[in-house]
């Protein structure tokens, strides 16, 4: 394995090349739909920098009667919070180029988290942006189902997890639903 900085550069380049060409949207697998129940809080995100767009998964959640939430980030060190959001609702600019709900919303505890990522492997390890926001959120909400959302080109072999890395329960791509 190479260092995480190099892995991020390589994975971002592959992702950028992939999104520059026509491609299928993220696939909604029946196993994802089976996880959803009315009233469940599903944390999602607004994609940036070529991240896979979770909208098909959000639409499936809304169709079942779930509530959506988005992350709100203050800075690199402060843990992210999840705030309720309705598609089409107002978003403000946040750090790192993020689009997020206004900070005055009441935080919620997600039942399921759709997480962006830079790279992943078939063992459900996730390489994020490097600030640790999602690993800390996963630790804060251990009962939440953790679903990575990525393009298939972001998969790498044998990603070495650090002790603080929290594995995913599944990964949704445009091609497949990956679980152990």
Residue pairs with C-beta under 8 A, 6 or more apart in sequence:
1 7
1 158
1 159
1 160
4 127
4 130
7 118
7 119
7 127
7 156
7 159
8 118
8 119
8 127
8 129
8 130
10 119
10 156
11 118
11 119
11 127
11 154
11 156
12 49
12 50
12 118
14 153
14 154
15 49
15 50
15 51
15 118
15 151
15 153
15 154
16 50
17 153
18 50
18 151
18 153
19 50
19 151
23 151
23 174
24 174
24 175
25 53
25 55
25 56
25 174
26 52
26 53
26 54
26 55
26 56
26 57
26 149
26 172
26 173
26 174
27 56
27 172
27 173
27 174
27 175
27 176
27 177
28 56
28 57
28 59
28 60
28 172
29 172
29 176
29 177
31 170
31 177
31 179
32 57
32 60
32 147
32 170
32 172
32 177
33 60
33 64
35 112
35 145
36 42
36 60
36 61
36 64
36 66
36 112
37 64
37 65
37 66
38 64
38 65
38 66
39 65
39 66
39 67
40 61
40 64
40 66
40 67
40 111
40 112
41 66
41 67
41 68
41 69
41 82
41 84
41 108
41 109
41 110
41 111
41 112
42 57
42 58
42 61
42 66
42 67
42 68
42 69
42 110
42 111
42 112
42 113
42 114
43 68
43 69
43 70
43 71
43 82
43 110
43 112
43 113
43 114
43 144
44 54
44 57
44 58
44 61
44 68
44 69
44 70
44 114
45 51
45 54
45 70
45 71
45 114
45 115
45 116
46 70
46 91
46 98
46 99
46 100
47 53
47 54
47 116
48 96
48 97
48 98
48 99
49 97
51 116
51 149
52 116
52 149
52 150
52 151
52 154
52 172
52 173
52 174
54 114
54 116
54 149
57 114
57 147
57 149
57 172
58 68
58 87
58 114
61 68
61 112
62 68
62 87
67 84
67 108
68 84
68 85
68 86
68 87
69 82
69 83
69 84
69 85
69 108
69 110
70 82
70 83
70 85
70 91
70 100
70 101
71 80
71 81
71 82
71 83
71 98
71 100
71 133
71 137
72 80
72 81
72 82
72 83
72 94
72 100
72 101
72 103
72 105
72 107
73 80
73 94
73 95
73 96
73 98
73 100
73 133
74 95
74 103
75 95
76 95
76 131
79 133
79 136
79 137
79 140
80 133
80 134
80 136
80 137
81 107
82 107
82 108
82 109
82 110
82 113
82 137
83 100
83 101
83 102
83 103
83 105
83 106
83 107
83 108
84 101
84 105
84 106
84 108
85 91
85 101
89 101
90 101
90 102
91 99
91 100
91 101
92 99
92 100
92 101
92 102
92 103
93 99
94 100
96 129
96 131
109 141
109 144
110 141
110 144
111 143
111 144
111 145
112 144
112 145
112 147
113 134
113 137
113 138
113 141
113 144
113 145
113 146
113 147
114 147
114 149
114 172
115 126
115 128
115 134
115 146
115 147
115 148
115 149
115 168
116 128
116 148
116 149
116 150
117 126
117 127
117 128
117 148
117 149
117 150
117 154
118 127
118 128
118 129
118 154
119 126
119 127
119 150
119 154
119 155
119 156
119 159
120 126
120 127
120 148
120 150
120 154
120 155
120 156
120 159
120 168
120 171
121 155
121 156
121 157
121 158
121 159
122 155
122 178
123 159
123 167
123 180
124 148
124 167
124 168
124 169
124 170
124 171
124 178
124 179
124 180
125 159
125 160
125 161
125 165
125 167
125 168
126 134
126 148
126 159
126 165
126 167
126 168
127 156
127 159
128 134
128 135
132 164
134 166
135 164
135 165
135 166
138 144
138 146
138 166
139 166
145 169
145 170
146 166
146 167
146 168
146 169
146 170
147 168
147 169
147 170
147 171
147 172
148 168
148 170
148 171
148 172
149 171
149 172
149 173
150 171
150 172
150 173
151 173
151 174
152 173
152 174
152 175
152 176
154 173
155 173
161 167
169 179
170 177
170 178
170 179
171 177
171 178
172 178
